[in-house]
Amino acid sequence: MSDRLFPVAGFLLLAALQGCSSQVALKDPHIPDPLIAKLPMSVAVRYPDAFDSFVHEEQVIGKETWKIDLGQSNKLLFNKLFGSMFTDFQVLKKDTDPRNMGFDALIEPGIDAFEFSVPEQSQTDAFAVWIRYRIKIFDNQGNQVANWPISAYGKSQATTFGGDDALRRAAVLAMRDAAALVILQMDKSTGISSLGKAHTREASAGGDDTSDPAQPEPMQTSAAEEVPDEAG
């Protein structure tokens, strides 16, 4: 009789442990169509594997484990952004060499960090998400010319949405925050438009160096990384 109880007890314990977890999955952040003038450039983007299938799992101390699966939402977000920002945009496979394909620039986005807080941690009724993206820019010869970190933030009230939905909503708002930063600050922070101008001068010169000596070369940049006040 006792031999039968151990498997049952073990099963109940396992079920209890599995019950102490929440999984949140994102499919598409659904950002509005950006109403901006496109830069006259030919741009390629290459996504790392981890960017295209990002999963974050964390156990809140003394509480449950949360697993957040961003899936392809990052790729969908940046495809929409770059497709709206440049006149010619193409996604490359990871093993493609873009140097002889005539692009003005290559963009490689990545995720440096992902953090979140739940009401038990913040002692509020809000879920919050922080995402730090990093955008690297390369010229048509494969030289890195910019390395731009972007810190984005989103917060959603648990009283408005259920726990899982509130955390999902906070993640979407953080991604939309990043989208706004890319639209407003990318060219200023990375100088990517100068790569298109440089490529045009090279083509029109036909090998003769007639470039403007006063035109500054693109430089590696770093944006300020500020996390907005949660109370704001």
C-alpha positions as CSV (number, residue, x, y, z in Angstrom):
1,M,0.0,0.0,0.0
2,S,2.7,2.4,1.0
3,D,4.6,1.7,-2.2
4,R,1.7,3.0,-4.2
5,L,1.6,6.3,-2.2
6,F,5.1,7.4,-3.2
7,P,4.4,7.7,-7.0
8,V,1.1,9.5,-6.2
9,A,2.8,11.9,-3.8
10,G,5.5,12.6,-6.3
11,F,3.0,13.3,-9.0
12,L,1.1,15.8,-6.8
13,L,4.4,17.5,-5.8
14,L,5.4,17.8,-9.5
15,A,1.9,19.2,-10.4
16,A,2.2,21.7,-7.6
17,L,5.6,22.8,-8.9
18,Q,4.5,23.1,-12.5
19,G,1.5,25.2,-11.3
20,C,3.9,27.9,-10.0
21,S,4.8,29.2,-13.4
22,S,3.3,31.6,-16.0
23,Q,4.1,31.7,-19.7
24,V,3.6,34.8,-21.8
25,A,4.0,34.7,-25.6
26,L,4.1,37.6,-28.0
27,K,3.2,37.2,-31.7
28,D,3.1,40.7,-33.1
29,P,3.5,44.1,-31.4
30,H,1.2,45.7,-34.0
31,I,2.8,49.1,-34.2
32,P,1.0,51.8,-36.3
33,D,2.4,52.5,-39.7
34,P,5.2,55.1,-39.3
35,L,4.3,58.3,-41.2
36,I,7.8,59.4,-42.1
37,A,9.7,60.3,-45.3
38,K,11.9,57.4,-46.4
39,L,15.7,57.9,-46.7
40,P,16.8,57.2,-50.3
41,M,19.0,54.3,-49.4
42,S,19.5,50.6,-50.1
43,V,19.7,48.9,-46.8
44,A,20.0,45.2,-45.7
45,V,19.3,43.8,-42.2
46,R,20.6,40.6,-40.7
47,Y,19.1,39.2,-37.6
48,P,21.0,37.0,-35.1
49,D,19.3,33.7,-34.2
50,A,18.6,34.8,-30.6
51,F,16.9,38.0,-31.8
52,D,14.4,36.0,-33.9
53,S,13.5,33.6,-31.1
54,F,14.2,35.5,-27.8
55,V,12.9,33.8,-24.6
56,H,13.4,35.2,-21.1
57,E,12.7,33.1,-18.0
58,E,13.0,34.3,-14.4
59,Q,11.9,33.2,-11.0
60,V,10.5,35.9,-8.8
61,I,12.1,35.3,-5.3
62,G,9.7,33.3,-3.2
63,K,7.1,33.4,-6.0
64,E,6.4,31.8,-9.3
65,T,8.5,31.5,-12.4
66,W,7.7,33.7,-15.4
67,K,8.6,32.7,-19.0
68,I,8.3,35.4,-21.7
69,D,8.6,34.3,-25.3
70,L,9.0,37.2,-27.7
71,G,9.1,34.8,-30.7
72,Q,9.3,36.6,-34.0
73,S,7.8,39.8,-32.6
74,N,11.2,41.6,-32.7
75,K,11.8,40.6,-36.3
76,L,8.3,41.8,-37.3
77,L,8.8,45.1,-35.4
78,F,12.1,45.9,-37.0
79,N,11.0,44.8,-40.5
80,K,8.1,47.2,-40.3
81,L,10.4,50.0,-39.1
82,F,13.1,49.6,-41.6
83,G,10.7,49.0,-44.4
84,S,9.1,52.4,-43.6
85,M,12.4,54.2,-43.2
86,F,14.3,53.3,-46.3
87,T,13.4,53.2,-50.0
88,D,15.1,49.8,-50.6
89,F,15.1,47.3,-47.7
90,Q,16.0,43.6,-47.7
91,V,16.4,40.9,-45.0
92,L,19.5,38.7,-45.4
93,K,20.1,35.2,-44.3
94,K,22.7,35.0,-41.6
95,D,25.3,33.3,-43.9
96,T,25.0,35.9,-46.7
97,D,28.0,38.2,-47.4
98,P,26.5,41.6,-48.2
99,R,29.7,43.3,-49.3
100,N,29.3,42.8,-53.0
101,M,25.5,43.2,-53.2
102,G,25.5,47.0,-53.6
103,F,23.8,47.9,-50.3
104,D,24.6,51.3,-48.8
105,A,24.5,49.9,-45.3
106,L,23.9,46.7,-43.3
107,I,22.0,46.8,-40.0
108,E,22.3,44.2,-37.3
109,P,19.9,44.6,-34.3
110,G,20.3,42.7,-31.1
111,I,19.1,42.5,-27.5
112,D,21.5,43.3,-24.7
113,A,19.2,42.8,-21.8
114,F,15.6,42.1,-20.9
115,E,14.1,42.8,-17.4
116,F,10.7,42.9,-15.9
117,S,8.9,43.5,-12.6
118,V,5.6,42.1,-11.2
119,P,3.4,43.7,-8.6
120,E,4.9,41.6,-5.8
121,Q,8.3,43.1,-6.5
122,S,7.4,46.7,-7.1
123,Q,4.6,46.9,-4.4
124,T,2.4,48.4,-7.0
125,D,-0.4,47.1,-9.2
126,A,1.7,47.4,-12.3
127,F,3.8,45.1,-14.5
128,A,6.9,46.7,-16.1
129,V,9.3,45.6,-18.8
130,W,12.7,47.1,-19.8
131,I,14.4,46.0,-23.1
132,R,17.8,47.2,-24.1
133,Y,18.3,46.8,-27.8
134,R,21.6,47.4,-29.7
135,I,21.8,48.4,-33.3
136,K,25.1,48.0,-35.2
137,I,25.6,49.7,-38.6
138,F,28.1,48.6,-41.2
139,D,29.1,50.3,-44.4
140,N,29.2,48.6,-47.8
141,Q,32.7,47.3,-47.1
142,G,31.7,45.6,-43.9
143,N,33.3,48.2,-41.6
144,Q,31.3,48.9,-38.4
145,V,30.5,52.6,-38.2
146,A,27.9,52.8,-35.4
147,N,27.0,50.9,-32.3
148,W,23.8,52.3,-30.8
149,P,22.2,51.1,-27.6
150,I,18.5,51.8,-27.0
151,S,16.7,51.5,-23.7
152,A,12.9,51.0,-23.9
153,Y,10.3,50.8,-21.3
154,G,6.7,49.7,-20.9
155,K,4.2,49.5,-18.0
156,S,0.7,48.0,-17.7
157,Q,-1.7,48.0,-14.8
158,A,-2.7,44.6,-13.5
159,T,-6.1,46.1,-12.5
160,T,-6.8,46.8,-16.2
161,F,-5.5,43.5,-17.6
162,G,-5.0,40.1,-16.0
163,G,-1.5,39.1,-14.9
164,D,-0.4,37.4,-18.1
165,D,-2.1,40.0,-20.3
166,A,-0.6,42.9,-18.3
167,L,2.9,41.6,-18.7
168,R,2.3,41.0,-22.4
169,R,1.0,44.5,-22.7
170,A,4.0,45.9,-20.9
171,A,6.3,44.1,-23.3
172,V,4.4,45.4,-26.3
173,L,4.6,49.0,-25.0
174,A,8.4,48.6,-24.4
175,M,8.8,47.5,-28.1
176,R,6.7,50.5,-29.2
177,D,8.8,52.8,-27.1
178,A,11.9,51.4,-28.9
179,A,10.2,51.9,-32.3
180,A,9.6,55.6,-31.5
181,L,13.2,56.0,-30.5
182,V,14.5,54.4,-33.7
183,I,12.2,56.6,-35.9
184,L,13.1,59.8,-34.1
185,Q,16.8,59.3,-33.3
186,M,18.4,56.6,-35.5
187,D,19.9,58.9,-38.2
188,K,21.0,61.5,-35.6
189,S,22.6,58.8,-33.4
190,T,24.2,56.6,-36.1
191,G,24.7,58.9,-39.1
192,I,23.3,56.1,-41.4
193,S,22.1,58.6,-44.0
194,S,25.7,59.7,-44.7
195,L,26.5,56.2,-45.9
196,G,23.9,56.5,-48.7
197,K,25.4,59.9,-49.7
198,A,28.9,58.5,-49.7
199,H,27.9,55.6,-51.9
200,T,26.1,58.0,-54.3
201,R,29.3,60.1,-54.6
202,E,31.4,57.1,-55.3
203,A,29.1,55.9,-58.1
204,S,28.9,59.3,-59.7
205,A,32.6,59.9,-59.5
206,G,33.4,56.7,-61.4
207,G,36.5,56.2,-59.3
208,D,37.6,59.9,-59.3
209,D,37.8,61.2,-55.7
210,T,35.5,64.3,-55.8
211,S,34.1,63.9,-52.3
212,D,33.5,66.9,-50.1
213,P,36.4,67.0,-47.7
214,A,34.2,68.8,-45.2
215,Q,31.8,65.8,-45.0
216,P,32.4,64.1,-41.7
217,E,33.0,60.4,-41.7
218,P,30.5,58.2,-39.8
219,M,31.7,57.6,-36.3
220,Q,30.9,54.9,-33.7
221,T,28.2,56.3,-31.5
222,S,26.6,55.5,-28.2
223,A,23.2,56.8,-27.1
224,A,22.4,57.7,-23.5
225,E,20.8,54.8,-21.7
226,E,18.1,56.1,-19.4
227,V,15.3,54.0,-17.9
228,P,12.2,56.2,-17.5
229,D,10.9,56.7,-14.0
230,E,8.3,54.0,-13.3
231,A,6.1,56.5,-11.5
232,G,5.9,58.7,-14.6
